[in-house]
């Protein structure tokens, strides 16, 4: 069955992961997307790509104009998706474009994939309320909701949607469809120094400040390894903030194949996020939670948020109320015996809680194809 997958960024690694899941379940996706870079990918995992133009982070007006432009000149979109029975919109801007592109068609399944709740959807300004009104109108047209954390459902979607079908929860697990789900045995140097890894989308200025301070004040007991893509819209001075700082190393961007080596260099994973404190940051379950745990790197998380609740249910991870107050004492007292005990708890997390397998792909496809 052909699937049209509308996405907000063709270069997002999570898009490639979802395409792989669709293909593993026997679906045939075509990707229609905006991009944050100049280069247009010829395909994603072998799936054809329709370029919708370049957009930018934190520029909602420009992104709204890009949606309108594609709607006004939407013949090529409608032609590209004419044989697609399932239409998926990833995030609100993609959902709008997806829904409008098929509004005159019947017997089409409209799926909304939402893995982040943007702060504009929770704000109280007039512009925020207008966006929220738009979202509500499109939520009424959705056949299936896919999201990545139960807290997104309980805190956001369930109060706003009258769902005729149960939502599908797909956590941001490590993709191992065909390969082994056995954890790699990574040999690490003993500590101190203890190395904290902060990998992925680097958009939390407060996390950068805390980690920098921890390393600087630890007298060499703590090092921080940073890798990934900085969000300059949120941390405009990122390059200067990570250059030449004692105890801090920025390893640049990385691919999925680099993860084992990056995590081998760490003892702990920074799974704390303040980017949208009390809102999206409190509800999400980040990729690094699963990646770090899979590779034997002990997650550090806030006790009060969904990430902390996930770890608490599995009796694993370092849970803190205030990392600035709690972590210096924790690391000052940490020895190899205590570290080994913490790592053992992480290694006891069931692989099925950390890894996406064929069963997850089939479950996703079944939900997308329901009633067809």
One Martini backbone bead per residue (centre of mass of N, CA, C, O) as a GRO file, in nm:
protein
  372
    1UNK     BB    1   0.097   0.036   0.022
    2UNK     BB    2   0.058   0.371  -0.026
    3UNK     BB    3   0.253   0.646   0.117
    4UNK     BB    4   0.215   0.974   0.239
    5UNK     BB    5   0.497   1.171   0.365
    6UNK     BB    6   0.479   1.447   0.563
    7UNK     BB    7   0.748   1.682   0.625
    8UNK     BB    8   0.961   1.927   0.790
    9UNK     BB    9   1.241   1.737   0.749
   10UNK     BB   10   1.442   1.560   0.536
   11UNK     BB   11   1.706   1.555   0.753
   12UNK     BB   12   1.566   1.388   0.956
   13UNK     BB   13   1.640   1.097   1.113
   14UNK     BB   14   1.344   1.016   1.194
   15UNK     BB   15   1.240   0.986   0.908
   16UNK     BB   16   1.416   0.745   0.823
   17UNK     BB   17   1.309   0.554   1.040
   18UNK     BB   18   1.010   0.554   0.948
   19UNK     BB   19   1.058   0.452   0.664
   20UNK     BB   20   1.178   0.180   0.752
   21UNK     BB   21   0.921   0.082   0.893
   22UNK     BB   22   0.735   0.083   0.653
   23UNK     BB   23   0.899  -0.109   0.472
   24UNK     BB   24   0.904  -0.353   0.674
   25UNK     BB   25   0.566  -0.358   0.654
   26UNK     BB   26   0.503  -0.309   0.323
   27UNK     BB   27   0.527  -0.022   0.262
   28UNK     BB   28   0.497   0.269   0.018
   29UNK     BB   29   0.682   0.545   0.029
   30UNK     BB   30   0.636   0.903   0.003
   31UNK     BB   31   0.827   1.206   0.028
   32UNK     BB   32   0.708   1.520   0.164
   33UNK     BB   33   0.932   1.809   0.200
   34UNK     BB   34   1.102   1.995   0.394
   35UNK     BB   35   1.399   2.204   0.459
   36UNK     BB   36   1.727   2.306   0.627
   37UNK     BB   37   1.874   2.266   0.350
   38UNK     BB   38   2.003   2.282   0.032
   39UNK     BB   39   1.996   1.989   0.006
   40UNK     BB   40   1.843   1.740  -0.198
   41UNK     BB   41   1.727   1.444  -0.158
   42UNK     BB   42   1.674   1.182  -0.371
   43UNK     BB   43   1.639   0.996  -0.114
   44UNK     BB   44   1.483   0.772   0.144
   45UNK     BB   45   1.567   0.462   0.157
   46UNK     BB   46   1.449   0.465  -0.162
   47UNK     BB   47   1.250   0.686  -0.130
   48UNK     BB   48   1.081   0.920  -0.267
   49UNK     BB   49   1.116   1.280  -0.337
   50UNK     BB   50   0.943   1.588  -0.242
   51UNK     BB   51   1.011   1.916  -0.276
   52UNK     BB   52   0.893   2.211  -0.070
   53UNK     BB   53   1.134   2.354   0.055
   54UNK     BB   54   1.279   2.606   0.243
   55UNK     BB   55   1.331   2.626   0.595
   56UNK     BB   56   1.309   2.757   0.942
   57UNK     BB   57   1.384   2.795   1.245
   58UNK     BB   58   1.178   3.012   1.425
   59UNK     BB   59   0.989   3.070   1.141
   60UNK     BB   60   0.661   3.081   1.114
   61UNK     BB   61   0.599   3.273   0.878
   62UNK     BB   62   0.767   3.128   0.663
   63UNK     BB   63   0.623   2.851   0.694
   64UNK     BB   64   0.339   2.949   0.621
   65UNK     BB   65   0.416   3.044   0.334
   66UNK     BB   66   0.503   2.761   0.235
   67UNK     BB   67   0.228   2.631   0.259
   68UNK     BB   68   0.070   2.825   0.075
   69UNK     BB   69   0.238   2.780  -0.181
   70UNK     BB   70   0.171   2.471  -0.201
   71UNK     BB   71  -0.138   2.510  -0.222
   72UNK     BB   72  -0.148   2.695  -0.479
   73UNK     BB   73   0.082   2.474  -0.606
   74UNK     BB   74  -0.057   2.151  -0.582
   75UNK     BB   75  -0.046   1.958  -0.832
   76UNK     BB   76   0.214   1.788  -0.776
   77UNK     BB   77   0.112   1.668  -0.515
   78UNK     BB   78  -0.146   1.531  -0.618
   79UNK     BB   79   0.006   1.356  -0.824
   80UNK     BB   80   0.201   1.206  -0.620
   81UNK     BB   81  -0.071   1.100  -0.425
   82UNK     BB   82  -0.305   0.956  -0.591
   83UNK     BB   83  -0.222   0.640  -0.486
   84UNK     BB   84  -0.272   0.715  -0.189
   85UNK     BB   85  -0.426   0.578   0.114
   86UNK     BB   86  -0.201   0.714   0.297
   87UNK     BB   87  -0.178   1.004   0.517
   88UNK     BB   88   0.111   1.172   0.653
   89UNK     BB   89   0.163   1.403   0.930
   90UNK     BB   90   0.451   1.575   1.049
   91UNK     BB   91   0.327   1.781   1.211
   92UNK     BB   92   0.134   2.054   1.161
   93UNK     BB   93   0.230   2.164   0.885
   94UNK     BB   94   0.200   1.885   0.746
   95UNK     BB   95  -0.097   1.834   0.806
   96UNK     BB   96  -0.217   2.064   0.649
   97UNK     BB   97  -0.109   1.979   0.371
   98UNK     BB   98  -0.225   1.694   0.370
   99UNK     BB   99  -0.528   1.760   0.410
  100UNK     BB  100  -0.559   1.958   0.163
  101UNK     BB  101  -0.462   1.745  -0.060
  102UNK     BB  102  -0.736   1.540   0.035
  103UNK     BB  103  -1.029   1.678   0.078
  104UNK     BB  104  -1.170   1.543  -0.199
  105UNK     BB  105  -1.113   1.263  -0.072
  106UNK     BB  106  -1.188   0.933  -0.039
  107UNK     BB  107  -1.059   0.671   0.126
  108UNK     BB  108  -0.861   0.826   0.332
  109UNK     BB  109  -0.593   0.816   0.550
  110UNK     BB  110  -0.541   1.026   0.836
  111UNK     BB  111  -0.220   1.098   0.978
  112UNK     BB  112  -0.084   1.194   1.301
  113UNK     BB  113   0.252   1.298   1.372
  114UNK     BB  114   0.349   1.363   1.720
  115UNK     BB  115   0.672   1.444   1.901
  116UNK     BB  116   0.587   1.752   1.954
  117UNK     BB  117   0.511   2.042   2.161
  118UNK     BB  118   0.473   2.341   2.080
  119UNK     BB  119   0.462   2.644   2.244
  120UNK     BB  120   0.228   2.771   2.067
  121UNK     BB  121   0.015   2.543   2.173
  122UNK     BB  122   0.039   2.695   2.489
  123UNK     BB  123  -0.010   2.974   2.447
  124UNK     BB  124  -0.164   3.329   2.499
  125UNK     BB  125  -0.142   3.457   2.253
  126UNK     BB  126  -0.295   3.547   1.973
  127UNK     BB  127  -0.119   3.375   1.780
  128UNK     BB  128  -0.151   3.114   1.943
  129UNK     BB  129  -0.462   3.090   1.931
  130UNK     BB  130  -0.476   3.064   1.625
  131UNK     BB  131  -0.312   2.803   1.601
  132UNK     BB  132  -0.497   2.635   1.788
  133UNK     BB  133  -0.747   2.658   1.607
  134UNK     BB  134  -0.627   2.516   1.367
  135UNK     BB  135  -0.561   2.252   1.502
  136UNK     BB  136  -0.848   2.168   1.587
  137UNK     BB  137  -0.960   2.145   1.297
  138UNK     BB  138  -0.759   1.908   1.216
  139UNK     BB  139  -0.809   1.698   1.440
  140UNK     BB  140  -1.104   1.626   1.333
  141UNK     BB  141  -0.967   1.475   1.062
  142UNK     BB  142  -0.836   1.252   1.216
  143UNK     BB  143  -0.781   0.897   1.232
  144UNK     BB  144  -0.471   0.902   1.342
  145UNK     BB  145  -0.256   0.887   1.627
  146UNK     BB  146   0.097   0.962   1.666
  147UNK     BB  147   0.311   0.895   1.950
  148UNK     BB  148   0.594   0.896   2.211
  149UNK     BB  149   0.411   0.973   2.474
  150UNK     BB  150   0.191   0.947   2.736
  151UNK     BB  151   0.201   1.256   2.817
  152UNK     BB  152   0.082   1.368   2.555
  153UNK     BB  153  -0.194   1.248   2.600
  154UNK     BB  154  -0.277   1.339   2.895
  155UNK     BB  155  -0.188   1.661   2.855
  156UNK     BB  156  -0.312   1.707   2.544
  157UNK     BB  157  -0.493   1.522   2.349
  158UNK     BB  158  -0.735   1.413   2.516
  159UNK     BB  159  -0.860   1.706   2.579
  160UNK     BB  160  -0.879   1.775   2.238
  161UNK     BB  161  -0.980   1.482   2.150
  162UNK     BB  162  -1.218   1.287   1.957
  163UNK     BB  163  -1.159   0.962   1.955
  164UNK     BB  164  -1.227   0.681   1.742
  165UNK     BB  165  -0.929   0.596   1.789
  166UNK     BB  166  -0.666   0.466   1.910
  167UNK     BB  167  -0.372   0.553   1.986
  168UNK     BB  168  -0.024   0.553   1.886
  169UNK     BB  169   0.258   0.419   2.052
  170UNK     BB  170   0.594   0.546   1.957
  171UNK     BB  171   0.884   0.509   2.059
  172UNK     BB  172   1.235   0.628   2.057
  173UNK     BB  173   1.381   0.383   1.955
  174UNK     BB  174   1.599   0.161   1.859
  175UNK     BB  175   1.692   0.059   1.541
  176UNK     BB  176   1.623  -0.316   1.500
  177UNK     BB  177   1.489  -0.499   1.274
  178UNK     BB  178   1.724  -0.710   1.173
  179UNK     BB  179   1.901  -0.692   1.393
  180UNK     BB  180   2.032  -0.708   1.687
  181UNK     BB  181   1.916  -0.654   2.038
  182UNK     BB  182   2.183  -0.676   2.149
  183UNK     BB  183   2.399  -0.548   2.347
  184UNK     BB  184   2.677  -0.388   2.346
  185UNK     BB  185   3.016  -0.448   2.447
  186UNK     BB  186   3.146  -0.178   2.613
  187UNK     BB  187   3.460  -0.053   2.668
  188UNK     BB  188   3.554   0.123   2.957
  189UNK     BB  189   3.677   0.352   3.132
  190UNK     BB  190   3.756   0.442   3.423
  191UNK     BB  191   3.688   0.615   3.720
  192UNK     BB  192   3.815   0.891   3.724
  193UNK     BB  193   3.681   1.035   3.488
  194UNK     BB  194   3.349   1.135   3.426
  195UNK     BB  195   3.132   1.084   3.143
  196UNK     BB  196   2.914   1.303   2.977
  197UNK     BB  197   2.652   1.264   2.741
  198UNK     BB  198   2.547   1.497   2.469
  199UNK     BB  199   2.301   1.403   2.234
  200UNK     BB  200   2.185   1.554   1.934
  201UNK     BB  201   1.964   1.793   1.979
  202UNK     BB  202   2.101   2.123   2.047
  203UNK     BB  203   1.864   2.337   2.246
  204UNK     BB  204   1.976   2.364   2.556
  205UNK     BB  205   2.108   2.612   2.736
  206UNK     BB  206   2.092   2.508   3.029
  207UNK     BB  207   2.245   2.246   2.989
  208UNK     BB  208   2.511   2.373   2.900
  209UNK     BB  209   2.560   2.532   3.164
  210UNK     BB  210   2.562   2.293   3.361
  211UNK     BB  211   2.786   2.121   3.230
  212UNK     BB  212   3.006   2.335   3.241
  213UNK     BB  213   3.002   2.368   3.551
  214UNK     BB  214   3.059   2.079   3.635
  215UNK     BB  215   3.337   2.058   3.502
  216UNK     BB  216   3.473   2.314   3.633
  217UNK     BB  217   3.406   2.216   3.952
  218UNK     BB  218   3.542   1.904   3.961
  219UNK     BB  219   3.854   1.872   3.934
  220UNK     BB  220   3.838   1.638   3.689
  221UNK     BB  221   3.585   1.432   3.745
  222UNK     BB  222   3.441   1.585   3.494
  223UNK     BB  223   3.313   1.513   3.170
  224UNK     BB  224   3.213   1.646   2.839
  225UNK     BB  225   3.024   1.504   2.568
  226UNK     BB  226   2.952   1.651   2.251
  227UNK     BB  227   2.683   1.571   2.008
  228UNK     BB  228   2.562   1.726   1.707
  229UNK     BB  229   2.291   1.955   1.647
  230UNK     BB  230   2.276   2.280   1.655
  231UNK     BB  231   2.051   2.534   1.777
  232UNK     BB  232   2.092   2.858   1.685
  233UNK     BB  233   1.810   2.974   1.767
  234UNK     BB  234   1.893   2.907   2.086
  235UNK     BB  235   2.231   2.887   2.038
  236UNK     BB  236   2.419   3.128   1.896
  237UNK     BB  237   2.700   3.063   2.085
  238UNK     BB  238   2.796   2.766   2.068
  239UNK     BB  239   3.087   2.759   1.956
  240UNK     BB  240   3.217   2.937   2.186
  241UNK     BB  241   3.100   2.761   2.434
  242UNK     BB  242   3.283   2.482   2.327
  243UNK     BB  243   3.554   2.640   2.309
  244UNK     BB  244   3.816   2.592   2.524
  245UNK     BB  245   3.683   2.410   2.748
  246UNK     BB  246   3.719   2.272   3.036
  247UNK     BB  247   3.590   1.940   3.003
  248UNK     BB  248   3.509   2.006   2.697
  249UNK     BB  249   3.354   1.827   2.408
  250UNK     BB  250   3.318   1.870   2.055
  251UNK     BB  251   3.233   1.622   1.791
  252UNK     BB  252   2.994   1.689   1.636
  253UNK     BB  253   2.849   1.536   1.406
  254UNK     BB  254   2.638   1.243   1.329
  255UNK     BB  255   2.581   0.905   1.289
  256UNK     BB  256   2.449   0.605   1.364
  257UNK     BB  257   2.735   0.456   1.337
  258UNK     BB  258   2.863   0.640   1.589
  259UNK     BB  259   2.727   0.565   1.864
  260UNK     BB  260   2.898   0.347   1.998
  261UNK     BB  261   3.157   0.522   2.026
  262UNK     BB  262   3.034   0.753   2.186
  263UNK     BB  263   2.922   0.579   2.427
  264UNK     BB  264   3.194   0.451   2.507
  265UNK     BB  265   3.296   0.746   2.618
  266UNK     BB  266   3.075   0.693   2.834
  267UNK     BB  267   2.883   0.678   3.149
  268UNK     BB  268   2.674   0.910   3.078
  269UNK     BB  269   2.338   1.044   3.018
  270UNK     BB  270   2.184   1.331   2.905
  271UNK     BB  271   1.817   1.344   3.000
  272UNK     BB  272   1.794   1.661   3.002
  273UNK     BB  273   1.525   1.919   2.959
  274UNK     BB  274   1.454   2.295   2.913
  275UNK     BB  275   1.336   2.417   2.652
  276UNK     BB  276   1.022   2.336   2.763
  277UNK     BB  277   0.951   2.403   3.055
  278UNK     BB  278   0.674   2.212   3.178
  279UNK     BB  279   0.619   2.082   2.900
  280UNK     BB  280   0.759   1.917   2.665
  281UNK     BB  281   1.004   1.843   2.856
  282UNK     BB  282   0.809   1.681   3.061
  283UNK     BB  283   0.683   1.466   2.833
  284UNK     BB  284   0.916   1.350   2.701
  285UNK     BB  285   1.100   1.084   2.510
  286UNK     BB  286   1.412   1.056   2.435
  287UNK     BB  287   1.643   0.913   2.240
  288UNK     BB  288   1.880   0.908   2.459
  289UNK     BB  289   1.745   0.711   2.652
  290UNK     BB  290   1.771   0.459   2.462
  291UNK     BB  291   2.060   0.477   2.360
  292UNK     BB  292   2.210   0.482   2.627
  293UNK     BB  293   2.092   0.220   2.747
  294UNK     BB  294   2.176   0.029   2.516
  295UNK     BB  295   2.498   0.128   2.564
  296UNK     BB  296   2.543   0.156   2.890
  297UNK     BB  297   2.443   0.450   2.955
  298UNK     BB  298   2.365   0.642   3.220
  299UNK     BB  299   2.091   0.803   3.302
  300UNK     BB  300   2.006   1.149   3.342
  301UNK     BB  301   1.726   1.265   3.544
  302UNK     BB  302   1.429   1.390   3.616
  303UNK     BB  303   1.195   1.296   3.846
  304UNK     BB  304   0.932   1.490   3.749
  305UNK     BB  305   0.934   1.348   3.474
  306UNK     BB  306   0.881   1.118   3.228
  307UNK     BB  307   1.168   1.008   3.224
  308UNK     BB  308   1.175   0.943   3.527
  309UNK     BB  309   0.932   0.750   3.526
  310UNK     BB  310   1.049   0.544   3.331
  311UNK     BB  311   1.296   0.470   3.515
  312UNK     BB  312   1.146   0.401   3.778
  313UNK     BB  313   0.993   0.150   3.658
  314UNK     BB  314   1.308   0.023   3.603
  315UNK     BB  315   1.523   0.079   3.816
  316UNK     BB  316   1.681   0.336   3.672
  317UNK     BB  317   1.908   0.562   3.706
  318UNK     BB  318   1.962   0.916   3.758
  319UNK     BB  319   1.776   1.088   4.000
  320UNK     BB  320   1.675   1.433   4.006
  321UNK     BB  321   1.579   1.759   4.119
  322UNK     BB  322   1.878   1.910   4.116
  323UNK     BB  323   2.163   1.919   3.938
  324UNK     BB  324   2.326   2.146   4.076
  325UNK     BB  325   2.296   2.018   4.368
  326UNK     BB  326   2.327   1.687   4.326
  327UNK     BB  327   2.577   1.607   4.137
  328UNK     BB  328   2.836   1.682   4.289
  329UNK     BB  329   2.792   1.474   4.520
  330UNK     BB  330   2.769   1.222   4.351
  331UNK     BB  331   3.057   1.240   4.211
  332UNK     BB  332   3.230   1.261   4.472
  333UNK     BB  333   3.127   0.955   4.570
  334UNK     BB  334   3.210   0.805   4.322
  335UNK     BB  335   3.264   0.467   4.236
  336UNK     BB  336   3.305   0.168   4.081
  337UNK     BB  337   3.094   0.013   4.241
  338UNK     BB  338   2.858   0.212   4.197
  339UNK     BB  339   2.870   0.217   3.893
  340UNK     BB  340   2.822  -0.086   3.839
  341UNK     BB  341   2.542  -0.091   3.971
  342UNK     BB  342   2.408   0.111   3.777
  343UNK     BB  343   2.466  -0.042   3.516
  344UNK     BB  344   2.313  -0.300   3.585
  345UNK     BB  345   2.033  -0.170   3.591
  346UNK     BB  346   2.033  -0.091   3.291
  347UNK     BB  347   2.088  -0.388   3.178
  348UNK     BB  348   1.788  -0.483   3.287
  349UNK     BB  349   1.656  -0.365   3.066
  350UNK     BB  350   1.451  -0.447   2.837
  351UNK     BB  351   1.493  -0.461   2.502
  352UNK     BB  352   1.188  -0.392   2.428
  353UNK     BB  353   1.224  -0.093   2.563
  354UNK     BB  354   1.467  -0.001   2.333
  355UNK     BB  355   1.361  -0.166   2.071
  356UNK     BB  356   1.295  -0.177   1.734
  357UNK     BB  357   1.084  -0.402   1.571
  358UNK     BB  358   0.887  -0.574   1.361
  359UNK     BB  359   0.635  -0.558   1.541
  360UNK     BB  360   0.620  -0.245   1.539
  361UNK     BB  361   0.580  -0.214   1.235
  362UNK     BB  362   0.319  -0.384   1.212
  363UNK     BB  363   0.152  -0.214   1.411
  364UNK     BB  364   0.163   0.047   1.250
  365UNK     BB  365   0.038  -0.055   0.984
  366UNK     BB  366  -0.230  -0.152   1.103
  367UNK     BB  367  -0.323   0.127   1.202
  368UNK     BB  368  -0.310   0.272   0.924
  369UNK     BB  369  -0.510   0.034   0.781
  370UNK     BB  370  -0.757   0.067   0.918
  371UNK     BB  371  -1.055  -0.006   0.755
  372UNK     BB  372  -0.934  -0.114   0.451
   0.00000   0.00000   0.00000
